[in-house]
Amino acid sequence: MRRIAIAIAATVSIVVLLFSYRTSTNQTSVTAQVPGVVRSPSTSAPSAPSATGSGAGTFTGEAADTPYGPVQVEITVAGGKITAARVLQVPQESGRDVRINSAAVPILNQEVLQAQSAQIDTVSGATYTSQGYVQSLQSAIDAAHR
């Protein structure tokens, strides 16, 4: 009976170790792996517009905190329309973050260009990133209207 208890305890220990093993050990520059993400030193303050008072230029939204890390968006406005949207920061701490955001960021960028506002759909499977994106995007749009 004692041998059975030891065997069960050993089996449980091995199963726990197997499930806790992290398969993604590649921690090299994951920034380059997320399409649509531009890594540059940035601040939360909006950039100066290229034409004073016209609402044209490039505007950086404030970084929005999510449970997995900050999300920060930058938009380019010309002729009163959003002509480009790009992400300056997204969570990239794990391979899972990279996989999720590499799929979500291009979709979110495209949605902004189509909607011309922060009223965009959440990307399934990237809810926190989508919510942070919308929050930062609204901040950038507000800066463009000042």
C-alpha positions in Angstrom: 0.0 0.0 0.0 2.9 2.3 0.8 4.4 1.7 -2.7 1.1 2.7 -4.4 1.0 6.0 -2.4 4.6 6.8 -3.4 3.9 5.9 -7.1 0.8 8.1 -7.2 2.6 11.0 -5.5 5.5 10.7 -8.0 3.1 10.5 -11.0 1.2 13.6 -9.8 4.6 15.5 -9.3 5.7 14.6 -12.8 2.4 15.7 -14.3 2.5 19.0 -12.5 6.1 19.6 -13.7 5.1 18.8 -17.3 2.2 21.2 -17.2 4.3 24.0 -15.7 7.0 23.7 -18.4 7.2 26.8 -20.6 7.6 25.8 -24.2 8.4 29.2 -25.4 11.9 30.0 -24.2 12.8 32.3 -27.0 13.1 35.8 -25.4 15.0 37.5 -28.2 13.7 40.6 -29.7 10.1 39.9 -30.0 9.4 43.4 -31.1 10.4 42.7 -34.6 7.9 39.7 -34.7 4.7 41.8 -34.2 3.7 43.4 -37.5 2.5 46.9 -37.3 4.4 47.7 -34.1 7.0 50.4 -34.3 9.5 50.4 -31.5 10.7 53.9 -30.9 11.4 56.0 -27.8 8.1 57.8 -27.2 6.3 59.7 -24.6 2.7 60.0 -23.6 2.5 63.5 -24.8 1.0 64.1 -28.3 3.4 65.2 -31.1 3.2 68.7 -32.4 1.0 69.0 -35.5 2.7 69.9 -38.8 0.3 72.7 -39.4 -0.8 74.8 -36.5 -4.5 74.7 -35.7 -5.3 72.6 -38.8 -5.6 69.3 -37.1 -3.1 67.8 -39.5 0.0 66.0 -38.3 1.0 63.0 -36.2 -0.5 62.5 -32.8 0.5 60.1 -30.1 -2.1 58.8 -27.7 -1.4 58.2 -24.0 -0.2 54.7 -23.1 -3.2 52.7 -21.8 -2.4 50.2 -19.1 -3.8 46.7 -19.6 -3.3 43.6 -17.4 -0.5 42.4 -19.7 1.2 45.7 -20.4 0.8 49.1 -22.0 -0.7 49.8 -25.4 0.1 53.1 -27.1 -1.2 54.3 -30.5 -0.1 57.0 -32.9 -2.3 58.4 -35.7 -1.5 60.5 -38.7 -4.2 63.0 -39.7 -4.3 64.8 -43.1 -7.3 66.7 -44.5 -9.3 66.0 -41.4 -9.1 62.2 -42.0 -7.0 59.6 -40.2 -4.6 58.4 -42.9 -2.4 56.1 -40.8 -2.6 54.3 -37.4 0.3 52.4 -35.8 1.0 50.9 -32.5 4.0 52.1 -30.6 3.7 49.7 -27.6 1.9 46.5 -27.0 2.4 43.7 -24.5 5.2 41.5 -25.7 6.5 39.6 -22.6 5.7 36.1 -23.9 5.4 34.2 -27.1 1.6 34.2 -26.4 1.5 38.0 -26.3 3.4 38.1 -29.6 1.1 35.6 -31.3 -2.1 37.4 -30.1 -0.8 40.9 -30.9 0.7 40.0 -34.3 -2.8 39.0 -35.3 -4.7 41.8 -33.6 -2.7 44.9 -34.3 -3.1 44.9 -38.2 -6.8 44.3 -37.8 -7.1 47.2 -35.3 -5.1 49.5 -37.5 -7.3 48.7 -40.5 -10.5 49.2 -38.4 -9.4 52.7 -37.5 -8.8 53.7 -41.1 -12.3 52.4 -42.1 -14.2 53.8 -39.1 -12.3 57.1 -38.9 -13.0 57.1 -35.1 -12.4 55.1 -31.9 -15.7 53.3 -32.4 -14.1 50.0 -33.6 -14.8 46.4 -33.0 -12.8 44.4 -30.4 -10.6 41.7 -31.9 -11.7 38.2 -30.6 -9.0 36.7 -28.4 -7.3 40.1 -27.9 -9.8 41.8 -25.7 -7.4 43.6 -23.4 -5.2 44.8 -26.3 -8.3 46.0 -28.1 -9.5 47.9 -25.1 -6.1 49.5 -24.5 -5.9 50.3 -28.2 -9.2 52.1 -28.2 -8.4 54.1 -25.1 -5.0 55.2 -26.5 -6.6 55.9 -29.9 -9.2 58.1 -28.3 -6.5 60.1 -26.6 -4.7 60.6 -29.9 -7.9 61.7 -31.6 -8.6 64.1 -28.8 -5.1 65.6 -29.2 -5.7 66.0 -33.0 -8.9 68.0 -32.2 -7.1 70.5 -29.9 
